[in-house]
Amino acid sequence: MTAAGAGEAGDVRAALVRLRRATGLPVAFGGLVDTDAGVVPRLRIRELSGTGTHALSGLGIGTGHGLGGKALALARPCAVTDYSSSRHISHEYDGAVAAEGLRAVLAVPVVVRRRVRGLLYGALRAPLPLGDRVLAAAVAAARDVEQALVARDEARAVAAAARDAAAGPGPAAWERVREAHGALRALAARTADPALRAELLAVCTTLTSAGATAPASAGVPAPTSAGATPLASAGTTPAVPLAPREVDVLACVALGATNTAAAERLGLRPETVKGYLRSAMRKLGAHTRWEAVVAARRAGMLP
């Protein structure tokens, strides 16, 4: 399994633990859609929590088959009170479900950009209704996985953009790096998982360091220029450090975002974004939004 695949599996595993803790369900399991080249996309259950057997491990779920297949096809949560006797699903997986002794089961899809990327299941070993509280907790766990997958997708996009820039640095390549950097900072600002947030911000730091050492032909402003007061030299701490939220706002502004658009990306109010921008401009001695972006780049805070 690749490092990226291991990270995604870890996201699912952590969500299953949170699901059981929040609901009291004794069993939770799930997996991601297998999209390896040459393989028809198919979800495979690889993460188990609270199970007593390995009957479900590695089980491939086809679209439309069983409860999970129904959730895959509809891209929405589905549940049954008694799996083996339900008339609302097909029964290709009854053997595995029975071997684990499961009765009431729910399946919640993990949907990223309108595409189902995985499934989370929760189950009881008794034929009891699964109430709204349980469903809400399962949906919240799936949303956590969705957020983590989006962040990892963006991180991969950043890495690809950085490789492009390293292979043939030019203005277009660095603009892609800057776009990915801005998207990554916005995701980090909205990410609840502190470990994942730190990981994303570390990638952002790598990109800003690359920008500080890029040649002039790449279209990246040098750390200083004629007539400008040096704010910092490449690789050093800026003389006037900005708060993380101020950098987040400038990263959005650098991509041409309005205060309203930046607020939507960062999960803030437009008035709050305006306040952060005004504070950043004051610290950087800038009179316009673009001057603040250029000053932040010279200081090594933006790529």
C-alpha positions, -999 to +999 in steps of 0.1 A: +000+000+000+013+035-009+019+061+018-012+080+005-033+048+006-021+041+042-030+077+052-065+073+037-070+040+054-060+056+086-087+083+081-113+056+077-100+037+107-101+068+129-136+076+117-149+042+127-135+045+162-152+079+165-184+064+152-185+037+178-176+061+206-203+086+196-231+060+191-223+031+214-226+007+184-205-024+190-194-029+154-182-005+127-164-013+095-158+003+061-134+010+032-126+030+002-133+025-035-105+007-052-095+027-083-062+010-092-054+010-129-070-018-148-095-026-121-132-018-123-139+006-094-152-015-065-154-008-028-135-032-006-140-035+032-106-033+048-111-015+081-128-033+110-136-021+145-153-043+171-158-073+149-153-108+163-144-126+130-127-118+097-158-126+077-161-090+065-125-084+059-116-079+022-153-082+011-158-065-022-191-045-025-206-041-059-229-011-068-265-020-060-256-052-041-266-055-005-270-025+018-237-010+010-242-014-027-275+004-023-258+033-005-232+034-033-258+035-060-280+062-043-250+081-028-270+085+005-273+067+038-293+035+040-303+013+070-321-019+078-334-031+111-328-068+103-303-074+075-311-110+067-349-105+064-350-071+048-369-069+015-354-036+006-319-049-003-304-078-022-287-106-002-254-114-018-235-109+014-258-126+039-232-153+047-206-128+058-231-107+077-245-137+095-210-150+104-204-118+122-239-120+138-251-086+126-287-077+124-294-039+124-270-022+099-265+013+085-242+023+056-232+059+049-213+069+017-182+090+017-188+115-012-161+138-025-169+161-054-201+142-062-182+109-064-186+081-038-151+073-025-160+050+004-185+036+029-188+036+066-210+009+083-223+007+118-241-023+132-259-040+161-262-077+169-299-073+176-328-063+153-334-029+167-342+004+150-312+027+144-324+062+154-317+096+142-289+102+167-270+072+154-276+082+118-264+118+125-232+105+142-225+082+112-230+110+087-207+132+108-180+105+108-183+102+070-180+140+066-147+138+086-134+113+061-146+134+032-127+164+046-095+144+050-097+130+015-102+165+000-071+176+020-051+147+008-062+153-028-051+189-026-018+178-011-012+155-041-021+184-064+005+206-046+032+179-050+024+175-087+025+213-092+058+215-073+073+187-095+061+206-126+077+238-114+110+220-105+111+203-139+105+234-159+101+265-137+082+293-153+054+317-145+026+293-154+040+265-133+044+288-103+009+301-106-003+265-103+019+261-072+003+293-058-032+281-065-025+248-048-009+266-018-040+289-014-064+259-016-043+240+009-042+268+034-080+272+031-084+234+037-061+235+067-080+264+082-112+243+080-097+210+091-107+198+126-080+171+129-049+189+144-024+163+130-038+166+095-038+204+098-002+204+108+007+181+079-010+204+054+007+235+068+040+217+066+035+213+029+026+250+026+059+259+043+078+237+018+061+256-010+069+290+004+105+279+009+107+268-027+093+301-039+119+320-019+147+301-037+132+300-072+151+318-100+138+351-113+129+334-146+103+314-128+083+346-122+087+345-085+096+379-069+130+381-054+132+386-016+140+423-021+139+447-050+152+482-057+135+508-037+119+483-013+127+478+023+137+442+030+112+425+052+132+393+055+158+373+037+150+339+022+148+312+048+146+336+078+118+345+101+100+376+087+108+408+106+070+415+110+054+380+113+018+377+104-008+357+122-018+324+105-052+338+096-036+368+081-015+346+059-046+325+050-064+357+038-034+369+018-031+335+002-067+339-010-062+375-021-031+364-041-054+343-062-077+372-069-104+364-043-127+391-030-133+394+007-166+376+003-150+347-017-121+345+008-146+343+036-164+314+019-132+295+014-120+300+050-153+297+068-152+332+081-174+363+078-165+389+052-160+416+079-136+392+097-116+387+065-115+425+060-101+429+095-074+403+089-065+419+056-063+454+071-041+441+099-017+423+075-015+455+053-006+476+083+021+451+095+036+449+060+035+486+054+013+481+023-013+505+009-031+481-013-041+444-013-016+436-041+012+454-023+005+433+007+007+401-014+040+412-030+054+421+004+044+387+019+061+369-010+093+389-005+092+380+032+089+343+023+053+339+037+037+331+003+051+312-027 
